[in-house]
Amino acid sequence: MPYIARNAANEIIGVHESQLEGHDHWLDAEEAEVKEFLIKHRAKQSLTGSDVEMIRVVEDLIDVLMAKQIFVFTELPEAVQAKLTSRRKVRADMNSLQNLMDEDEAIF
């Protein structure tokens, strides 16, 4: 029994189990339109999840190619270099924080 929200073109843009602002029209869950929306929504979620995983794969691949001296980091476009450098810094910061948290747990 989903409540749906529609856009100006009358396409479903959201589905919710209870009536919320913007989700005020009820459709039977077996309606083809609802099923189609849910299938597309699940596919988008799946792709988004795999995109995050693929980002890490690409970063690791770049590291391997550089370690094997197949190409040099500076051969990448500047925008790519900046993004990779930023992500490496964030990852290093997160690892440092995780290490601190692990050390604190050992105290107790």
Backbone as JSON Lines, residues from 0, in Angstrom:
{"i":0,"aa":"M","n":[0.83,-1.19,0.0],"ca":[0.0,0.0,0.0],"c":[0.88,1.25,0.0]}
{"i":1,"aa":"P","n":[1.58,1.53,-1.08],"ca":[2.47,2.68,-1.06],"c":[1.77,4.0,-1.39]}
{"i":2,"aa":"Y","n":[2.27,5.03,-0.74],"ca":[1.88,6.39,-1.1],"c":[2.95,6.91,-2.03]}
{"i":3,"aa":"I","n":[2.54,7.62,-3.04],"ca":[3.5,8.05,-4.06],"c":[3.54,9.56,-4.19]}
{"i":4,"aa":"A","n":[4.64,10.04,-4.72],"ca":[4.8,11.44,-5.1],"c":[5.06,11.46,-6.59]}
{"i":5,"aa":"R","n":[4.53,12.46,-7.25],"ca":[4.71,12.58,-8.7],"c":[5.34,13.93,-9.03]}
{"i":6,"aa":"N","n":[6.01,13.97,-10.19],"ca":[6.57,15.22,-10.68],"c":[5.56,15.9,-11.6]}
{"i":7,"aa":"A","n":[5.97,17.0,-12.22],"ca":[5.07,17.76,-13.09],"c":[4.64,16.95,-14.31]}
{"i":8,"aa":"A","n":[5.44,15.98,-14.71],"ca":[5.11,15.14,-15.87],"c":[4.27,13.94,-15.45]}
{"i":9,"aa":"N","n":[3.81,13.93,-14.19],"ca":[2.97,12.87,-13.64],"c":[3.7,11.53,-13.51]}
{"i":10,"aa":"E","n":[5.04,11.58,-13.41],"ca":[5.83,10.36,-13.22],"c":[6.05,10.16,-11.73]}
{"i":11,"aa":"I","n":[6.09,8.92,-11.29],"ca":[6.38,8.64,-9.89],"c":[7.82,9.01,-9.6]}
{"i":12,"aa":"I","n":[8.02,9.8,-8.54],"ca":[9.37,10.19,-8.15],"c":[9.7,9.74,-6.73]}
{"i":13,"aa":"G","n":[8.7,9.19,-6.03],"ca":[8.94,8.71,-4.68],"c":[7.83,7.79,-4.23]}
{"i":14,"aa":"V","n":[8.21,6.84,-3.39],"ca":[7.25,5.88,-2.84],"c":[7.53,5.76,-1.35]}
{"i":15,"aa":"H","n":[6.48,5.78,-0.55],"ca":[6.65,5.66,0.89],"c":[5.52,4.82,1.46]}
{"i":16,"aa":"E","n":[5.79,4.14,2.57],"ca":[4.78,3.28,3.18],"c":[3.66,4.04,3.86]}
{"i":17,"aa":"S","n":[3.95,5.24,4.34],"ca":[2.92,6.02,5.01],"c":[2.75,7.37,4.32]}
{"i":18,"aa":"Q","n":[1.65,8.0,4.62],"ca":[1.34,9.27,3.97],"c":[2.21,10.37,4.58]}
{"i":19,"aa":"L","n":[2.99,10.99,3.73],"ca":[3.85,12.09,4.12],"c":[3.56,13.27,3.21]}
{"i":20,"aa":"E","n":[4.1,14.42,3.55],"ca":[3.94,15.57,2.67],"c":[4.55,15.25,1.32]}
{"i":21,"aa":"G","n":[3.78,15.4,0.28],"ca":[4.25,15.1,-1.07],"c":[4.01,13.66,-1.48]}
{"i":22,"aa":"H","n":[3.8,12.8,-0.5],"ca":[3.49,11.38,-0.76],"c":[2.05,11.14,-0.32]}
{"i":23,"aa":"D","n":[1.12,11.74,-1.03],"ca":[-0.25,11.72,-0.55],"c":[-1.21,10.96,-1.45]}
{"i":24,"aa":"H","n":[-0.71,10.43,-2.54],"ca":[-1.56,9.66,-3.45],"c":[-1.26,8.19,-3.24]}
{"i":25,"aa":"W","n":[-2.3,7.4,-3.0],"ca":[-2.12,5.97,-2.74],"c":[-2.31,5.17,-4.01]}
{"i":26,"aa":"L","n":[-1.44,4.2,-4.23],"ca":[-1.57,3.25,-5.34],"c":[-1.35,1.86,-4.79]}
{"i":27,"aa":"D","n":[-1.97,0.9,-5.39],"ca":[-1.77,-0.49,-5.02],"c":[-0.34,-0.89,-5.37]}
{"i":28,"aa":"A","n":[0.3,-1.65,-4.49],"ca":[1.69,-2.06,-4.7],"c":[1.85,-2.93,-5.94]}
{"i":29,"aa":"E","n":[0.77,-3.52,-6.39],"ca":[0.83,-4.39,-7.57],"c":[0.66,-3.63,-8.89]}
{"i":30,"aa":"E","n":[0.41,-2.34,-8.8],"ca":[0.29,-1.53,-10.02],"c":[1.6,-1.59,-10.79]}
{"i":31,"aa":"A","n":[1.52,-1.74,-12.09],"ca":[2.7,-1.83,-12.95],"c":[3.6,-0.61,-12.78]}
{"i":32,"aa":"E","n":[2.99,0.55,-12.65],"ca":[3.75,1.8,-12.51],"c":[4.58,1.79,-11.23]}
{"i":33,"aa":"V","n":[4.03,1.29,-10.14],"ca":[4.75,1.21,-8.87],"c":[5.88,0.19,-8.98]}
{"i":34,"aa":"K","n":[5.59,-0.97,-9.55],"ca":[6.61,-2.0,-9.72],"c":[7.78,-1.49,-10.56]}
{"i":35,"aa":"E","n":[7.46,-0.8,-11.64],"ca":[8.51,-0.27,-12.53],"c":[9.39,0.73,-11.78]}
{"i":36,"aa":"F","n":[8.76,1.62,-11.0],"ca":[9.52,2.6,-10.23],"c":[10.45,1.9,-9.25]}
{"i":37,"aa":"L","n":[9.93,0.91,-8.53],"ca":[10.73,0.21,-7.53],"c":[11.88,-0.55,-8.16]}
{"i":38,"aa":"I","n":[11.67,-1.16,-9.31],"ca":[12.75,-1.87,-10.01],"c":[13.84,-0.88,-10.41]}
{"i":39,"aa":"K","n":[13.45,0.26,-10.98],"ca":[14.44,1.27,-11.38],"c":[15.17,1.82,-10.17]}
{"i":40,"aa":"H","n":[14.43,2.06,-9.08],"ca":[15.03,2.62,-7.86],"c":[16.07,1.65,-7.29]}
{"i":41,"aa":"R","n":[15.72,0.36,-7.24],"ca":[16.66,-0.64,-6.72],"c":[17.89,-0.75,-7.63]}
{"i":42,"aa":"A","n":[17.68,-0.66,-8.93],"ca":[18.82,-0.71,-9.86],"c":[19.74,0.47,-9.65]}
{"i":43,"aa":"K","n":[19.16,1.66,-9.46],"ca":[19.98,2.86,-9.21],"c":[20.76,2.71,-7.91]}
{"i":44,"aa":"Q","n":[20.13,2.16,-6.86],"ca":[20.83,1.96,-5.6],"c":[21.98,0.97,-5.78]}
{"i":45,"aa":"S","n":[21.74,-0.07,-6.53],"ca":[22.78,-1.06,-6.77],"c":[23.96,-0.45,-7.52]}
{"i":46,"aa":"L","n":[23.66,0.34,-8.55],"ca":[24.73,1.0,-9.31],"c":[25.5,1.98,-8.44]}
{"i":47,"aa":"T","n":[24.79,2.72,-7.59],"ca":[25.45,3.67,-6.71],"c":[26.4,2.95,-5.78]}
{"i":48,"aa":"G","n":[25.96,1.84,-5.23],"ca":[26.83,1.05,-4.35],"c":[28.05,0.52,-5.07]}
{"i":49,"aa":"S","n":[27.86,0.03,-6.28],"ca":[29.0,-0.5,-7.02],"c":[29.91,0.63,-7.51]}
{"i":50,"aa":"D","n":[29.36,1.82,-7.73],"ca":[30.19,2.97,-8.11],"c":[31.21,3.27,-7.01]}
{"i":51,"aa":"V","n":[30.76,3.24,-5.78],"ca":[31.66,3.5,-4.65],"c":[32.76,2.45,-4.61]}
{"i":52,"aa":"E","n":[32.41,1.2,-4.83],"ca":[33.41,0.13,-4.84],"c":[34.36,0.3,-6.01]}
{"i":53,"aa":"M","n":[33.84,0.69,-7.17],"ca":[34.69,0.85,-8.35],"c":[35.67,2.0,-8.19]}
{"i":54,"aa":"I","n":[35.28,3.02,-7.46],"ca":[36.2,4.14,-7.21],"c":[37.46,3.62,-6.53]}
{"i":55,"aa":"R","n":[37.26,2.77,-5.54],"ca":[38.41,2.22,-4.82],"c":[39.23,1.31,-5.73]}
{"i":56,"aa":"V","n":[38.58,0.56,-6.6],"ca":[39.29,-0.31,-7.55],"c":[40.17,0.54,-8.46]}
{"i":57,"aa":"V","n":[39.61,1.62,-8.97],"ca":[40.37,2.5,-9.88],"c":[41.56,3.11,-9.15]}
{"i":58,"aa":"E","n":[41.34,3.56,-7.91],"ca":[42.46,4.13,-7.14],"c":[43.56,3.09,-6.94]}
{"i":59,"aa":"D","n":[43.17,1.87,-6.58],"ca":[44.17,0.82,-6.38],"c":[44.88,0.48,-7.68]}
{"i":60,"aa":"L","n":[44.15,0.47,-8.78],"ca":[44.75,0.2,-10.08],"c":[45.77,1.27,-10.44]}
{"i":61,"aa":"I","n":[45.44,2.51,-10.19],"ca":[46.39,3.61,-10.46],"c":[47.64,3.42,-9.62]}
{"i":62,"aa":"D","n":[47.48,3.06,-8.35],"ca":[48.64,2.83,-7.48],"c":[49.52,1.7,-8.02]}
{"i":63,"aa":"V","n":[48.91,0.61,-8.48],"ca":[49.68,-0.51,-9.03],"c":[50.42,-0.09,-10.29]}
{"i":64,"aa":"L","n":[49.73,0.63,-11.17],"ca":[50.38,1.07,-12.42],"c":[51.55,2.01,-12.13]}
{"i":65,"aa":"M","n":[51.4,2.85,-11.12],"ca":[52.51,3.74,-10.78],"c":[53.65,2.96,-10.13]}
{"i":66,"aa":"A","n":[53.32,2.0,-9.28],"ca":[54.36,1.2,-8.62],"c":[55.15,0.41,-9.64]}
{"i":67,"aa":"K","n":[54.49,-0.04,-10.7],"ca":[55.17,-0.8,-11.76],"c":[55.81,0.13,-12.79]}
{"i":68,"aa":"Q","n":[55.7,1.43,-12.54],"ca":[56.26,2.48,-13.4],"c":[55.73,2.4,-14.82]}
{"i":69,"aa":"I","n":[54.46,2.06,-14.95],"ca":[53.81,2.04,-16.25],"c":[53.44,3.45,-16.66]}
{"i":70,"aa":"F","n":[53.09,4.25,-15.68],"ca":[52.94,5.68,-15.93],"c":[53.25,6.45,-14.66]}
{"i":71,"aa":"V","n":[53.43,7.74,-14.82],"ca":[53.79,8.62,-13.71],"c":[52.57,9.44,-13.33]}
{"i":72,"aa":"F","n":[52.42,9.68,-12.03],"ca":[51.28,10.42,-11.5],"c":[51.09,11.75,-12.23]}
{"i":73,"aa":"T","n":[52.16,12.43,-12.53],"ca":[52.07,13.75,-13.17],"c":[51.59,13.67,-14.62]}
{"i":74,"aa":"E","n":[51.5,12.47,-15.18],"ca":[50.95,12.32,-16.53],"c":[49.42,12.42,-16.53]}
{"i":75,"aa":"L","n":[48.83,12.25,-15.36],"ca":[47.37,12.37,-15.25],"c":[46.97,13.83,-15.36]}
{"i":76,"aa":"P","n":[45.77,14.12,-15.84],"ca":[45.31,15.51,-15.86],"c":[45.32,16.11,-14.46]}
{"i":77,"aa":"E","n":[45.53,17.41,-14.37],"ca":[45.64,18.07,-13.07],"c":[44.4,17.85,-12.21]}
{"i":78,"aa":"A","n":[43.24,17.87,-12.81],"ca":[42.0,17.67,-12.04],"c":[41.97,16.28,-11.42]}
{"i":79,"aa":"V","n":[42.44,15.28,-12.15],"ca":[42.5,13.91,-11.63],"c":[43.52,13.83,-10.51]}
{"i":80,"aa":"Q","n":[44.67,14.46,-10.7],"ca":[45.69,14.47,-9.66],"c":[45.14,15.07,-8.37]}
{"i":81,"aa":"A","n":[44.42,16.19,-8.51],"ca":[43.87,16.88,-7.35],"c":[42.85,15.99,-6.61]}
{"i":82,"aa":"K","n":[42.0,15.33,-7.37],"ca":[40.99,14.46,-6.75],"c":[41.65,13.28,-6.05]}
{"i":83,"aa":"L","n":[42.6,12.65,-6.7],"ca":[43.29,11.51,-6.08],"c":[44.05,11.94,-4.83]}
{"i":84,"aa":"T","n":[44.72,13.07,-4.9],"ca":[45.47,13.58,-3.75],"c":[44.52,13.88,-2.6]}
{"i":85,"aa":"S","n":[43.4,14.49,-2.9],"ca":[42.41,14.81,-1.87],"c":[41.88,13.54,-1.22]}
{"i":86,"aa":"R","n":[41.54,12.54,-2.03],"ca":[41.0,11.28,-1.49],"c":[42.05,10.57,-0.65]}
{"i":87,"aa":"R","n":[43.3,10.6,-1.08],"ca":[44.37,9.95,-0.31],"c":[44.53,10.63,1.05]}
{"i":88,"aa":"K","n":[44.42,11.96,1.06],"ca":[44.55,12.7,2.32],"c":[43.4,12.35,3.26]}
{"i":89,"aa":"V","n":[42.19,12.31,2.73],"ca":[41.03,11.97,3.55],"c":[41.17,10.55,4.09]}
{"i":90,"aa":"R","n":[41.58,9.63,3.24],"ca":[41.74,8.24,3.67],"c":[42.81,8.14,4.75]}
{"i":91,"aa":"A","n":[43.92,8.84,4.58],"ca":[44.99,8.82,5.58],"c":[44.49,9.4,6.91]}
{"i":92,"aa":"D","n":[43.73,10.49,6.84],"ca":[43.16,11.09,8.05],"c":[42.22,10.1,8.74]}
{"i":93,"aa":"M","n":[41.39,9.43,7.96],"ca":[40.46,8.45,8.54],"c":[41.22,7.3,9.18]}
{"i":94,"aa":"N","n":[42.27,6.84,8.54],"ca":[43.08,5.75,9.1],"c":[43.74,6.19,10.4]}
{"i":95,"aa":"S","n":[44.21,7.43,10.44],"ca":[44.82,7.95,11.67],"c":[43.8,7.98,12.8]}
{"i":96,"aa":"L","n":[42.6,8.46,12.5],"ca":[41.54,8.5,13.51],"c":[41.18,7.09,13.98]}
{"i":97,"aa":"Q","n":[41.1,6.15,13.05],"ca":[40.78,4.78,13.42],"c":[41.86,4.2,14.32]}
{"i":98,"aa":"N","n":[43.12,4.49,14.0],"ca":[44.22,4.0,14.83],"c":[44.15,4.58,16.24]}
{"i":99,"aa":"L","n":[43.8,5.86,16.35],"ca":[43.65,6.49,17.66],"c":[42.53,5.83,18.46]}
{"i":100,"aa":"M","n":[41.43,5.55,17.77],"ca":[40.29,4.92,18.45],"c":[40.67,3.51,18.9]}
{"i":101,"aa":"D","n":[41.4,2.78,18.09],"ca":[41.82,1.43,18.45],"c":[42.74,1.47,19.66]}
{"i":102,"aa":"E","n":[43.65,2.47,19.72],"ca":[44.56,2.6,20.85],"c":[43.79,2.93,22.12]}
{"i":103,"aa":"D","n":[42.76,3.81,22.02],"ca":[41.97,4.18,23.18],"c":[41.23,2.97,23.73]}
{"i":104,"aa":"E","n":[40.74,2.09,22.89],"ca":[40.02,0.9,23.33],"c":[40.95,-0.02,24.13]}
{"i":105,"aa":"A","n":[42.22,-0.03,23.78],"ca":[43.17,-0.9,24.48],"c":[43.38,-0.43,25.92]}
{"i":106,"aa":"I","n":[43.17,0.85,26.18],"ca":[43.37,1.42,27.52],"c":[42.34,0.84,28.49]}
{"i":107,"aa":"F","n":[41.13,0.64,28.03],"ca":[40.07,0.17,28.91],"c":[40.09,-1.3,28.92]}
